[in-house]
Amino acid sequence: MQILDSLAWRYATKKFDANRFLTTEQVDTLKEAFNLTATSYGLQPLRLVVINNKELQEQLVPHSWNQRQVADASHVLVLCIENTIDTAYIESYFDRVKTIRNTPDEIIAPFKEFMINSFKDKTQEDLDTWAAKQAYIAMGNLLTVCGVERIDACPMEGFVPEKYDEVLGLEAHGISSVLVLPVGYRAEDDMFADFKKVRKTIAESILEL
């Protein structure tokens, strides 16, 4: 029941306490959780940008539909996708497999070849869509961890990715923003904290066959 209590506790925080900040240990937990998130093929076509800079956070507010959570949160996590997923990127993944698991080349080679050929056939739009789906998996994982750790969070699609990329200089790092997650502590006067969750019944949302 502990995990269900944690999921019931969390909500999309509308107002953060701007004077409370996460500890280094809490931020490290979120970083590790992001890195441990499952991704298709294990390729991790994602990177996480962690912002803890009030001046920079204020700059992002106009590009976040003026949502103050971005400025008032302790930290802002920006989930990004890799702009280039090519043969070299795939080969680097298999190099890690070989190093970490000591897997022989003869075992790696067939799957490696399949992956390289498969991704060569994908358009840039296909790759971006595929990578963005992995970002949503990571967002879900982070929200669950936030609930368990009693860290407040607000998942956001409501922002202008191109402006975020520009302000944060993401193009130089070969990545593009996809999702935003301000994290911190809810303000005492955030009335949304006490709202009951609006969900379908289990019978309405679950089909058992």
C-alpha positions in Angstrom: 0.0 0.0 0.0 3.0 2.4 0.5 3.4 2.9 -3.2 -0.3 3.6 -3.7 -0.2 6.1 -0.9 2.7 7.8 -2.6 0.9 8.0 -5.9 -2.2 9.3 -4.2 -0.1 11.9 -2.4 1.4 13.4 -5.5 -0.3 15.9 -7.7 0.7 18.4 -10.4 1.9 21.1 -8.1 0.6 24.5 -9.2 2.5 26.6 -6.7 5.9 25.9 -5.2 7.5 27.2 -2.0 10.3 29.3 -3.6 12.2 29.3 -0.3 12.6 25.5 0.0 15.2 23.5 -1.8 15.9 19.9 -2.5 19.0 18.4 -0.9 21.9 17.2 -3.0 20.9 13.6 -2.1 17.4 14.1 -3.3 18.6 15.5 -6.6 21.1 12.7 -7.0 18.2 10.2 -6.5 16.3 11.8 -9.3 19.3 11.7 -11.6 19.9 8.0 -10.8 16.2 7.2 -11.4 16.3 9.0 -14.7 19.4 7.0 -15.7 17.8 3.7 -14.6 14.6 4.2 -16.6 13.8 1.5 -19.1 14.2 2.6 -22.8 13.6 0.8 -26.1 16.5 -1.5 -26.9 18.3 0.1 -23.9 19.6 2.8 -26.2 18.8 5.7 -23.8 18.2 8.3 -26.5 17.7 10.9 -23.7 19.6 13.3 -21.6 18.4 15.2 -18.5 19.2 18.9 -18.0 19.1 19.9 -14.3 18.6 23.6 -13.7 19.2 25.2 -10.2 19.6 28.8 -11.2 16.9 31.3 -10.3 18.0 33.8 -12.9 17.9 31.2 -15.6 14.6 29.8 -14.4 13.0 33.3 -14.6 14.2 33.5 -18.2 12.3 30.4 -19.0 8.9 31.6 -17.6 7.8 33.5 -20.7 8.6 30.4 -22.7 6.5 28.2 -20.3 3.2 29.9 -20.9 4.0 32.1 -17.9 3.7 29.2 -15.5 5.4 30.3 -12.3 6.3 26.8 -11.3 9.4 27.0 -13.5 10.7 30.0 -11.5 9.6 29.0 -8.0 10.6 25.3 -8.0 13.8 24.2 -6.3 15.1 22.7 -9.5 13.8 22.4 -13.1 14.4 19.1 -14.9 14.3 19.3 -18.7 14.0 15.9 -20.5 15.7 16.0 -23.8 16.2 13.7 -26.8 19.4 13.1 -28.8 19.4 14.9 -32.1 21.6 12.3 -33.8 20.9 8.6 -33.4 23.2 7.1 -36.1 25.5 4.1 -36.5 28.1 5.7 -34.2 25.5 6.1 -31.5 24.4 2.5 -31.7 28.0 1.3 -31.8 28.7 3.2 -28.6 25.9 1.3 -26.9 27.3 -2.0 -27.9 30.7 -0.9 -26.7 29.2 -0.4 -23.3 27.6 -3.8 -23.4 30.9 -5.3 -24.2 32.7 -3.4 -21.5 30.1 -3.8 -18.7 29.0 -7.4 -19.4 32.1 -8.7 -21.1 29.9 -10.0 -23.9 31.9 -11.6 -26.8 31.8 -10.0 -30.2 30.2 -13.1 -31.8 27.2 -12.7 -29.6 26.9 -9.0 -30.0 27.4 -8.8 -33.8 24.1 -10.2 -35.1 21.9 -7.9 -33.0 24.2 -4.9 -33.6 24.0 -5.4 -37.3 20.2 -5.6 -37.1 20.0 -2.4 -35.0 22.2 -0.4 -37.3 20.3 -1.5 -40.4 16.9 -0.9 -38.7 17.8 2.6 -37.7 19.2 3.5 -41.1 15.8 3.1 -42.5 14.1 5.6 -40.1 13.5 9.2 -41.1 14.6 12.0 -38.7 10.9 12.4 -37.8 10.6 8.7 -37.0 13.7 8.9 -34.8 12.5 12.0 -33.0 9.0 10.5 -32.3 10.6 7.3 -31.1 13.0 9.1 -28.8 10.2 11.3 -27.4 8.2 8.3 -26.4 11.2 7.2 -24.3 11.2 10.6 -22.6 7.6 10.1 -21.5 8.6 6.7 -20.0 11.3 8.6 -18.1 8.8 11.3 -17.0 6.5 8.6 -15.6 9.3 7.0 -13.7 10.5 10.3 -12.2 6.9 11.2 -11.1 6.7 7.8 -9.2 10.1 8.4 -7.6 9.0 11.9 -6.6 5.9 10.5 -5.0 7.9 7.9 -3.0 10.5 10.5 -1.9 7.8 13.1 -1.1 9.2 15.5 -3.7 6.6 17.7 -5.3 6.6 18.0 -9.1 4.6 19.4 -12.0 4.9 17.5 -15.4 4.7 20.0 -18.2 4.2 19.9 -21.9 3.2 23.5 -21.9 6.4 25.2 -23.0 8.1 26.3 -26.3 10.8 23.8 -27.0 12.6 25.9 -29.5 12.9 28.8 -27.0 14.1 26.4 -24.3 16.7 25.0 -26.6 17.9 28.6 -27.4 18.0 29.9 -23.9 19.8 26.7 -22.6 22.1 26.4 -25.6 21.0 22.8 -26.1 21.9 22.6 -29.8 25.6 22.8 -28.9 25.1 19.6 -26.9 23.2 17.9 -29.7 19.9 17.6 -27.8 16.4 19.0 -28.0 13.9 19.6 -25.1 10.8 17.5 -25.0 9.3 17.7 -21.5 9.8 19.9 -18.4 9.5 18.8 -14.8 9.8 21.5 -12.0 10.5 19.8 -8.7 10.6 21.0 -5.1 8.1 21.6 -2.3 4.5 22.7 -2.6 3.5 26.0 -1.1 1.2 25.9 1.9 -1.4 28.0 0.1 -1.5 25.8 -3.0 -5.2 25.0 -2.9 -4.8 22.2 -5.5 -2.9 20.1 -2.9 -6.1 19.3 -1.1 -8.2 18.6 -4.2 -9.5 15.0 -4.5 -8.1 13.2 -7.5 -10.5 12.8 -10.4 -10.1 9.4 -11.9 -12.3 6.8 -13.5 -13.2 3.8 -11.4 -11.0 0.7 -11.7 -13.9 -1.0 -13.5 -14.0 1.7 -16.1 -10.3 1.9 -16.7 -9.3 -1.7 -16.5 -10.3 -4.5 -18.9 -9.6 -8.0 -17.6 -9.7 -10.8 -20.1 
